[in-house]
């Protein structure tokens, strides 16, 4: 079941699947990340950890927020999503987002399952500001 339809946006990643920028298709707004937001720190192996701080800049307003990520790699698991069952490595992120303009600090988590053969995560569960859970799953996958 799809709860709601998200607004279209383009995400740009580097070769390690770390987020460089987002762009909103509707209004041309977006965010830049410097250095790229480190969702993964390859090579991934059980027990690996990392921490990274990056600056998010709103391309329209110039306002910034600071992201601090603490990553931990878990064990290999078999995960079933609409696209099939995959052998994936679990990656857990703790995130702190700080807005110096307002003093607001938002804590969140993101747990994803990365499949090397697919070159991406096949499932992600995020919990953010409002405490609501967001699940993203791979719906279809085809080898060409």
Secondary structure as UniProt FT lines:
FT   STRAND          9..13
FT   TURN            15..16
FT   STRAND          19..24
FT   TURN            25..27
FT   STRAND          30..37
FT   TURN            46..47
FT   STRAND          49..58
FT   TURN            59..61
FT   STRAND          64..81
FT   TURN            82..83
FT   STRAND          84..98
FT   TURN            100..102
FT   STRAND          105..115
FT   TURN            116..119
FT   STRAND          120..127
FT   TURN            129..130
FT   STRAND          133..137
//
